[in-house]
Amino acid sequence: MFDAAGSHVKMLAVFEGGSHSIFTDRTTSGGAPLNPRVRSATQELALAFLRSVFNAQDDAMREWPAK
């Protein structure tokens, strides 16, 4: 799926312990402590990616791997 995406500007994030239903209110997938952390990290990463693409602000994307 990732390789088939139509743009060369793309990113794939994989969170350890996550599953397809981690973004639901179910606590069995990932668990109650992990789910909110993954949601927050995803929001932060998505915003950094969009700023990189649309505003040419790459700082947050470059710093992301250290987090």
N, C-alpha and C positions, 0 to 999 in steps of 0.2 A: 504494500500500500504506500509506504513512504517513498520508495523509488518511483512509483507511478504518479506521484503528485506532480502537477504540471509546471511547477516553478523550481528554479535552482535555489531560490531563497526559501529555506525551510529548516526546521529543527525538530528533532525527536528527543523527548525527555522520557526516561524510564525511572520510576521510583521503586526502590527495593521494598518489597512487602505489599505493594499495591496490587489491585486487580481492577477489572472492568467496572465494578460497582463501588469503587472507593469514593466516587463523587455523589453517592446517594446518602441517605440517612442511616443505612444499614451499618451496624458496628461489627458485623462478623467478617467483613472484608477489610483487612488491614488492622482493624481494631479501633476503639474509641480514641486512643492517644495519637495514632498515626493519621487517621483520616483528615482531621482539621489541619494538620501540618502539611500534608500533601496538597490540600486545596489551597492553602495560603501560598505555598511555594509555586504552584501552578499559576496562580494569579500574578504573582511577582514576575515569574519567568515570561509569561505571555505579554505582560506590559513592557518588559525589557525588550522582547523581540519586536513588538510593534513600534516602540520608540526607535529601535535600530533601523527598521525598514523605512518608516515614514519620516523620521526626524534626523536620521543619520547620527543618533546618539548611541554609540557602541559601548560606553563605559560599563553599563550594567550587564551587558552580555559577556563582556570580557571577564568581569569579576565573578560571574555566576559559578564557574567550576569550583572555585574556592569555597563556596557555600555548601 
